[in-house]
Structures are given as C-alpha cells and as structure tokens.
Amino acid sequence: MRKIIKMAVATTLMLALAGTSFAAEFTKGKIKKLDEKAGKVTIIHEELKNLEMPAMTMVFRIGKGVDAAKLKEGADIEFVADRVKGKITVTEVK
C-alpha cells in the first residue's frame, strides 16, 4: 500500500512540474501597425525569451485564437508569440 501511495505522490509531482514548464510567458509590447486583412500586426516588443530574440520591432502573424478586432494601433499589450508552421505568430493576448 505504501508503494502505491509513494508512486501516486511522485506521479502527481511530476505532472505538476511538467505543467509549469509549458506555461506561456507574456511579453510587453506596443502595436505599431495592424493589417487585419493580411492577418498581420507590427509590434515594438521587449525580449522574446522563448524565441531567443532581443527587443525589436517586427511583424507577426495573428494566430487563429486571437481576436484581431481587439487589437488597436498605439495600444500597449501583453502577448505570447511562438513559431506556428515556421512563421512567428501572436498566439495569445491579454
């Protein structure tokens, strides 16, 4: 019985730690330009740690889960970017 309890606790801890390692990290930025028709947004952003990119201004694709209507030129945002099918894409916005 003790072995089962120890294994259950160990499994729970491993799953909890694995879940935190995949948490999305938000980056601060400012929307410079928005092209909803093309599905792109230009953002002046801080360092993108997950993509190993320094702070810069760049064009991102707008991901499927992101409501482009909520994005406004000149707005300060917090976002998550990742590579989707080889293209750097905004996947989440606060």
N, CA, C and O atoms as a GROMACS GRO file, in nm:
protein
  376
    1MET      N    1   0.083  -0.120   0.000
    1MET     CA    2   0.000   0.000   0.000
    1MET      C    3   0.087   0.126   0.000
    1MET      O    4   0.055   0.223  -0.068
    2ARG      N    5   0.196   0.125   0.075
    2ARG     CA    6   0.285   0.242   0.081
    2ARG      C    7   0.349   0.269  -0.054
    2ARG      O    8   0.368   0.385  -0.093
    3LYS      N    9   0.384   0.162  -0.126
    3LYS     CA   10   0.443   0.179  -0.258
    3LYS      C   11   0.347   0.251  -0.352
    3LYS      O   12   0.387   0.338  -0.428
    4ILE      N   13   0.221   0.214  -0.345
    4ILE     CA   14   0.120   0.276  -0.431
    4ILE      C   15   0.106   0.423  -0.398
    4ILE      O   16   0.098   0.507  -0.488
    5ILE      N   17   0.103   0.456  -0.270
    5ILE     CA   18   0.091   0.596  -0.229
    5ILE      C   19   0.213   0.675  -0.274
    5ILE      O   20   0.199   0.786  -0.325
    6LYS      N   21   0.334   0.620  -0.255
    6LYS     CA   22   0.456   0.689  -0.298
    6LYS      C   23   0.457   0.711  -0.448
    6LYS      O   24   0.496   0.818  -0.496
    7MET      N   25   0.413   0.611  -0.523
    7MET     CA   26   0.409   0.625  -0.669
    7MET      C   27   0.307   0.730  -0.711
    7MET      O   28   0.331   0.807  -0.804
    8ALA      N   29   0.194   0.734  -0.644
    8ALA     CA   30   0.090   0.832  -0.676
    8ALA      C   31   0.139   0.973  -0.647
    8ALA      O   32   0.116   1.064  -0.726
    9VAL      N   33   0.207   0.992  -0.535
    9VAL     CA   34   0.261   1.124  -0.499
    9VAL      C   35   0.368   1.165  -0.600
    9VAL      O   36   0.368   1.279  -0.646
   10ALA      N   37   0.457   1.074  -0.635
   10ALA     CA   38   0.564   1.104  -0.731
   10ALA      C   39   0.506   1.141  -0.868
   10ALA      O   40   0.553   1.234  -0.932
   11THR      N   41   0.404   1.068  -0.910
   11THR     CA   42   0.340   1.096  -1.039
   11THR      C   43   0.273   1.233  -1.037
   11THR      O   44   0.285   1.309  -1.133
   12THR      N   45   0.205   1.264  -0.929
   12THR     CA   46   0.139   1.394  -0.916
   12THR      C   47   0.240   1.507  -0.922
   12THR      O   48   0.217   1.608  -0.989
   13LEU      N   49   0.351   1.493  -0.851
   13LEU     CA   50   0.455   1.596  -0.854
   13LEU      C   51   0.515   1.613  -0.993
   13LEU      O   52   0.537   1.725  -1.037
   14MET      N   53   0.540   1.504  -1.061
   14MET     CA   54   0.596   1.512  -1.196
   14MET      C   55   0.501   1.583  -1.292
   14MET      O   56   0.544   1.666  -1.372
   15LEU      N   57   0.374   1.552  -1.284
   15LEU     CA   58   0.275   1.617  -1.369
   15LEU      C   59   0.264   1.766  -1.338
   15LEU      O   60   0.250   1.848  -1.429
   16ALA      N   61   0.268   1.801  -1.211
   16ALA     CA   62   0.261   1.941  -1.171
   16ALA      C   63   0.380   2.019  -1.223
   16ALA      O   64   0.364   2.130  -1.273
   17LEU      N   65   0.499   1.963  -1.212
   17LEU     CA   66   0.619   2.029  -1.261
   17LEU      C   67   0.620   2.039  -1.413
   17LEU      O   68   0.664   2.141  -1.468
   18ALA      N   69   0.573   1.939  -1.481
   18ALA     CA   70   0.567   1.941  -1.627
   18ALA      C   71   0.471   2.049  -1.674
   18ALA      O   72   0.498   2.117  -1.773
   19GLY      N   73   0.360   2.066  -1.606
   19GLY     CA   74   0.263   2.167  -1.642
   19GLY      C   75   0.317   2.307  -1.631
   19GLY      O   76   0.284   2.393  -1.712
   20THR      N   77   0.400   2.333  -1.532
   20THR     CA   78   0.454   2.468  -1.515
   20THR      C   79   0.562   2.499  -1.617
   20THR      O   80   0.584   2.616  -1.649
   21SER      N   81   0.631   2.400  -1.667
   21SER     CA   82   0.737   2.427  -1.764
   21SER      C   83   0.681   2.467  -1.900
   21SER      O   84   0.753   2.525  -1.981
   22PHE      N   85   0.554   2.438  -1.927
   22PHE     CA   86   0.494   2.473  -2.054
   22PHE      C   87   0.405   2.597  -2.045
   22PHE      O   88   0.333   2.628  -2.140
   23ALA      N   89   0.408   2.666  -1.933
   23ALA     CA   90   0.326   2.785  -1.916
   23ALA      C   91   0.375   2.894  -2.012
   23ALA      O   92   0.496   2.914  -2.029
   24ALA      N   93   0.281   2.964  -2.073
   24ALA     CA   94   0.315   3.070  -2.167
   24ALA      C   95   0.370   3.191  -2.093
   24ALA      O   96   0.319   3.229  -1.987
   25GLU      N   97   0.474   3.251  -2.150
   25GLU     CA   98   0.532   3.371  -2.089
   25GLU      C   99   0.492   3.491  -2.174
   25GLU      O  100   0.522   3.498  -2.293
   26PHE      N  101   0.423   3.586  -2.111
   26PHE     CA  102   0.377   3.704  -2.181
   26PHE      C  103   0.489   3.806  -2.194
   26PHE      O  104   0.573   3.820  -2.105
   27THR      N  105   0.490   3.877  -2.307
   27THR     CA  106   0.588   3.980  -2.336
   27THR      C  107   0.513   4.111  -2.356
   27THR      O  108   0.405   4.113  -2.414
   28LYS      N  109   0.572   4.221  -2.308
   28LYS     CA  110   0.510   4.352  -2.325
   28LYS      C  111   0.548   4.410  -2.460
   28LYS      O  112   0.659   4.389  -2.509
   29GLY      N  113   0.454   4.483  -2.518
   29GLY     CA  114   0.479   4.546  -2.646
   29GLY      C  115   0.380   4.656  -2.675
   29GLY      O  116   0.287   4.680  -2.598
   30LYS      N  117   0.401   4.723  -2.788
   30LYS     CA  118   0.311   4.830  -2.832
   30LYS      C  119   0.281   4.805  -2.980
   30LYS      O  120   0.372   4.782  -3.060
   31ILE      N  121   0.155   4.810  -3.015
   31ILE     CA  122   0.115   4.786  -3.154
   31ILE      C  123   0.149   4.909  -3.237
   31ILE      O  124   0.098   5.019  -3.212
   32LYS      N  125   0.233   4.890  -3.336
   32LYS     CA  126   0.273   4.998  -3.426
   32LYS      C  127   0.181   5.005  -3.547
   32LYS      O  128   0.141   5.114  -3.590
   33LYS      N  129   0.148   4.888  -3.601
   33LYS     CA  130   0.064   4.883  -3.721
   33LYS      C  131  -0.019   4.755  -3.718
   33LYS      O  132   0.027   4.651  -3.671
   34LEU      N  133  -0.141   4.764  -3.768
   34LEU     CA  134  -0.230   4.649  -3.773
   34LEU      C  135  -0.284   4.634  -3.915
   34LEU      O  136  -0.337   4.730  -3.972
   35ASP      N  137  -0.271   4.516  -3.972
   35ASP     CA  138  -0.324   4.486  -4.104
   35ASP      C  139  -0.413   4.362  -4.091
   35ASP      O  140  -0.369   4.249  -4.115
   36GLU      N  141  -0.538   4.386  -4.051
   36GLU     CA  142  -0.631   4.274  -4.029
   36GLU      C  143  -0.654   4.194  -4.157
   36GLU      O  144  -0.664   4.071  -4.152
   37LYS      N  145  -0.661   4.261  -4.270
   37LYS     CA  146  -0.687   4.194  -4.397
   37LYS      C  147  -0.578   4.091  -4.428
   37LYS      O  148  -0.606   3.981  -4.475
   38ALA      N  149  -0.452   4.128  -4.400
   38ALA     CA  150  -0.339   4.037  -4.424
   38ALA      C  151  -0.316   3.943  -4.306
   38ALA      O  152  -0.239   3.848  -4.317
   39GLY      N  153  -0.382   3.971  -4.193
   39GLY     CA  154  -0.364   3.887  -4.074
   39GLY      C  155  -0.229   3.909  -4.008
   39GLY      O  156  -0.168   3.815  -3.956
   40LYS      N  157  -0.182   4.036  -4.010
   40LYS     CA  158  -0.050   4.067  -3.954
   40LYS      C  159  -0.057   4.189  -3.862
   40LYS      O  160  -0.142   4.276  -3.878
   41VAL      N  161   0.035   4.191  -3.767
   41VAL     CA  162   0.045   4.302  -3.674
   41VAL      C  163   0.194   4.332  -3.651
   41VAL      O  164   0.274   4.240  -3.632
   42THR      N  165   0.229   4.461  -3.652
   42THR     CA  166   0.365   4.504  -3.624
   42THR      C  167   0.370   4.548  -3.479
   42THR      O  168   0.292   4.634  -3.437
   43ILE      N  169   0.462   4.490  -3.403
   43ILE     CA  170   0.472   4.518  -3.259
   43ILE      C  171   0.614   4.559  -3.223
   43ILE      O  172   0.711   4.496  -3.265
   44ILE      N  173   0.624   4.666  -3.144
   44ILE     CA  174   0.751   4.705  -3.082
   44ILE      C  175   0.751   4.628  -2.950
   44ILE      O  176   0.669   4.656  -2.863
   45HIS      N  177   0.843   4.533  -2.935
   45HIS     CA  178   0.833   4.444  -2.820
   45HIS      C  179   0.963   4.432  -2.741
   45HIS      O  180   1.071   4.464  -2.789
   46GLU      N  181   0.947   4.384  -2.617
   46GLU     CA  182   1.060   4.351  -2.532
   46GLU      C  183   1.118   4.218  -2.579
   46GLU      O  184   1.071   4.161  -2.677
   47GLU      N  185   1.219   4.169  -2.511
   47GLU     CA  186   1.282   4.042  -2.545
   47GLU      C  187   1.180   3.928  -2.546
   47GLU      O  188   1.098   3.916  -2.455
   48LEU      N  189   1.186   3.846  -2.650
   48LEU     CA  190   1.104   3.725  -2.658
   48LEU      C  191   1.193   3.609  -2.616
   48LEU      O  192   1.265   3.551  -2.698
   49LYS      N  193   1.187   3.575  -2.488
   49LYS     CA  194   1.278   3.474  -2.433
   49LYS      C  195   1.259   3.337  -2.496
   49LYS      O  196   1.357   3.269  -2.525
   50ASN      N  197   1.135   3.296  -2.516
   50ASN     CA  198   1.110   3.162  -2.571
   50ASN      C  199   1.160   3.148  -2.715
   50ASN      O  200   1.185   3.037  -2.761
   51LEU      N  201   1.174   3.259  -2.787
   51LEU     CA  202   1.223   3.256  -2.924
   51LEU      C  203   1.368   3.304  -2.933
   51LEU      O  204   1.425   3.311  -3.042
   52GLU      N  205   1.426   3.338  -2.818
   52GLU     CA  206   1.564   3.387  -2.810
   52GLU      C  207   1.585   3.507  -2.902
   52GLU      O  208   1.681   3.510  -2.980
   53MET      N  209   1.494   3.606  -2.894
   53MET     CA  210   1.502   3.726  -2.975
   53MET      C  211   1.514   3.848  -2.886
   53MET      O  212   1.443   3.859  -2.786
   54PRO      N  213   1.601   3.940  -2.921
   54PRO     CA  214   1.613   4.063  -2.843
   54PRO      C  215   1.493   4.155  -2.869
   54PRO      O  216   1.412   4.129  -2.958
   55ALA      N  217   1.483   4.260  -2.792
   55ALA     CA  218   1.379   4.360  -2.812
   55ALA      C  219   1.396   4.422  -2.951
   55ALA      O  220   1.508   4.451  -2.992
   56MET      N  221   1.286   4.441  -3.021
   56MET     CA  222   1.290   4.500  -3.156
   56MET      C  223   1.148   4.529  -3.203
   56MET      O  224   1.051   4.505  -3.131
   57THR      N  225   1.137   4.580  -3.324
   57THR     CA  226   1.009   4.598  -3.390
   57THR      C  227   1.001   4.494  -3.500
   57THR      O  228   1.093   4.482  -3.581
   58MET      N  229   0.891   4.420  -3.504
   58MET     CA  230   0.878   4.318  -3.608
   58MET      C  231   0.733   4.288  -3.640
   58MET      O  232   0.642   4.321  -3.563
   59VAL      N  233   0.713   4.224  -3.753
   59VAL     CA  234   0.579   4.186  -3.799
   59VAL      C  235   0.551   4.042  -3.756
   59VAL      O  236   0.635   3.954  -3.774
   60PHE      N  237   0.434   4.021  -3.701
   60PHE     CA  238   0.388   3.889  -3.657
   60PHE      C  239   0.262   3.853  -3.733
   60PHE      O  240   0.186   3.941  -3.774
   61ARG      N  241   0.239   3.725  -3.752
   61ARG     CA  242   0.109   3.678  -3.799
   61ARG      C  243   0.014   3.681  -3.679
   61ARG      O  244   0.057   3.667  -3.565
   62ILE      N  245  -0.114   3.698  -3.705
   62ILE     CA  246  -0.214   3.694  -3.600
   62ILE      C  247  -0.270   3.552  -3.596
   62ILE      O  248  -0.327   3.504  -3.694
   63GLY      N  249  -0.252   3.483  -3.482
   63GLY     CA  250  -0.296   3.345  -3.468
   63GLY      C  251  -0.446   3.328  -3.469
   63GLY      O  252  -0.520   3.424  -3.449
   64LYS      N  253  -0.490   3.206  -3.494
   64LYS     CA  254  -0.633   3.175  -3.504
   64LYS      C  255  -0.711   3.207  -3.377
   64LYS      O  256  -0.827   3.246  -3.385
   65GLY      N  257  -0.649   3.191  -3.260
   65GLY     CA  258  -0.719   3.215  -3.135
   65GLY      C  259  -0.720   3.360  -3.090
   65GLY      O  260  -0.775   3.391  -2.985
   66VAL      N  261  -0.662   3.450  -3.169
   66VAL     CA  262  -0.651   3.591  -3.132
   66VAL      C  263  -0.757   3.672  -3.206
   66VAL      O  264  -0.768   3.661  -3.328
   67ASP      N  265  -0.834   3.752  -3.133
   67ASP     CA  266  -0.937   3.836  -3.192
   67ASP      C  267  -0.871   3.966  -3.240
   67ASP      O  268  -0.843   4.054  -3.160
   68ALA      N  269  -0.848   3.978  -3.370
   68ALA     CA  270  -0.782   4.094  -3.428
   68ALA      C  271  -0.861   4.223  -3.406
   68ALA      O  272  -0.803   4.331  -3.404
   69ALA      N  273  -0.992   4.212  -3.389
   69ALA     CA  274  -1.075   4.330  -3.367
   69ALA      C  275  -1.042   4.399  -3.235
   69ALA      O  276  -1.069   4.518  -3.218
   70LYS      N  277  -0.983   4.324  -3.141
   70LYS     CA  278  -0.946   4.382  -3.012
   70LYS      C  279  -0.809   4.451  -3.015
   70LYS      O  280  -0.772   4.520  -2.920
   71LEU      N  281  -0.735   4.434  -3.125
   71LEU     CA  282  -0.603   4.496  -3.137
   71LEU      C  283  -0.619   4.634  -3.198
   71LEU      O  284  -0.689   4.650  -3.298
   72LYS      N  285  -0.554   4.734  -3.140
   72LYS     CA  286  -0.563   4.872  -3.189
   72LYS      C  287  -0.424   4.931  -3.201
   72LYS      O  288  -0.340   4.912  -3.114
   73GLU      N  289  -0.399   5.003  -3.310
   73GLU     CA  290  -0.270   5.069  -3.328
   73GLU      C  291  -0.246   5.166  -3.213
   73GLU      O  292  -0.335   5.241  -3.173
   74GLY      N  293  -0.123   5.164  -3.160
   74GLY     CA  294  -0.085   5.250  -3.048
   74GLY      C  295  -0.113   5.191  -2.911
   74GLY      O  296  -0.073   5.248  -2.810
   75ALA      N  297  -0.182   5.077  -2.906
   75ALA     CA  298  -0.218   5.016  -2.778
   75ALA      C  299  -0.101   4.938  -2.718
   75ALA      O  300  -0.026   4.871  -2.790
   76ASP      N  301  -0.088   4.949  -2.586
   76ASP     CA  302   0.009   4.866  -2.514
   76ASP      C  303  -0.055   4.730  -2.490
   76ASP      O  304  -0.172   4.721  -2.451
   77ILE      N  305   0.022   4.623  -2.515
   77ILE     CA  306  -0.033   4.489  -2.499
   77ILE      C  307   0.067   4.398  -2.428
   77ILE      O  308   0.185   4.430  -2.417
   78GLU      N  309   0.017   4.286  -2.382
   78GLU     CA  310   0.099   4.176  -2.335
   78GLU      C  311   0.057   4.057  -2.420
   78GLU      O  312  -0.062   4.028  -2.432
   79PHE      N  313   0.156   3.989  -2.478
   79PHE     CA  314   0.124   3.883  -2.574
   79PHE      C  315   0.221   3.767  -2.563
   79PHE      O  316   0.329   3.777  -2.504
   80VAL      N  317   0.180   3.657  -2.624
   80VAL     CA  318   0.265   3.538  -2.636
   80VAL      C  319   0.287   3.518  -2.785
   80VAL      O  320   0.193   3.522  -2.864
   81ALA      N  321   0.413   3.495  -2.823
   81ALA     CA  322   0.445   3.465  -2.963
   81ALA      C  323   0.518   3.332  -2.969
   81ALA      O  324   0.593   3.297  -2.878
   82ASP      N  325   0.495   3.260  -3.077
   82ASP     CA  326   0.562   3.132  -3.096
   82ASP      C  327   0.570   3.104  -3.245
   82ASP      O  328   0.508   3.173  -3.326
   83ARG      N  329   0.646   3.003  -3.281
   83ARG     CA  330   0.654   2.961  -3.422
   83ARG      C  331   0.537   2.866  -3.450
   83ARG      O  332   0.520   2.764  -3.383
   84VAL      N  333   0.458   2.902  -3.549
   84VAL     CA  334   0.346   2.819  -3.593
   84VAL      C  335   0.366   2.794  -3.742
   84VAL      O  336   0.361   2.887  -3.823
   85LYS      N  337   0.390   2.669  -3.776
   85LYS     CA  338   0.418   2.631  -3.915
   85LYS      C  339   0.532   2.715  -3.972
   85LYS      O  340   0.529   2.755  -4.089
   86GLY      N  341   0.633   2.741  -3.889
   86GLY     CA  342   0.752   2.813  -3.934
   86GLY      C  343   0.739   2.964  -3.933
   86GLY      O  344   0.837   3.033  -3.962
   87LYS      N  345   0.623   3.017  -3.902
   87LYS     CA  346   0.601   3.162  -3.901
   87LYS      C  347   0.586   3.210  -3.757
   87LYS      O  348   0.520   3.145  -3.677
   88ILE      N  349   0.647   3.324  -3.725
   88ILE     CA  350   0.635   3.378  -3.590
   88ILE      C  351   0.496   3.441  -3.577
   88ILE      O  352   0.459   3.530  -3.654
   89THR      N  353   0.422   3.393  -3.480
   89THR     CA  354   0.279   3.422  -3.468
   89THR      C  355   0.242   3.464  -3.327
   89THR      O  356   0.292   3.408  -3.230
   90VAL      N  357   0.155   3.564  -3.315
   90VAL     CA  358   0.096   3.601  -3.187
   90VAL      C  359  -0.012   3.496  -3.159
   90VAL      O  360  -0.109   3.484  -3.234
   91THR      N  361   0.007   3.421  -3.050
   91THR     CA  362  -0.086   3.313  -3.019
   91THR      C  363  -0.183   3.346  -2.907
   91THR      O  364  -0.284   3.278  -2.890
   92GLU      N  365  -0.151   3.451  -2.829
   92GLU     CA  366  -0.234   3.486  -2.714
   92GLU      C  367  -0.212   3.632  -2.679
   92GLU      O  368  -0.099   3.681  -2.688
   93VAL      N  369  -0.318   3.703  -2.640
   93VAL     CA  370  -0.309   3.843  -2.598
   93VAL      C  371  -0.390   3.862  -2.472
   93VAL      O  372  -0.500   3.810  -2.458
   94LYS      N  373  -0.333   3.939  -2.379
   94LYS     CA  374  -0.407   3.973  -2.255
   94LYS      C  375  -0.494   4.092  -2.280
   94LYS      O  376  -0.565   4.137  -2.191
   0.00000   0.00000   0.00000
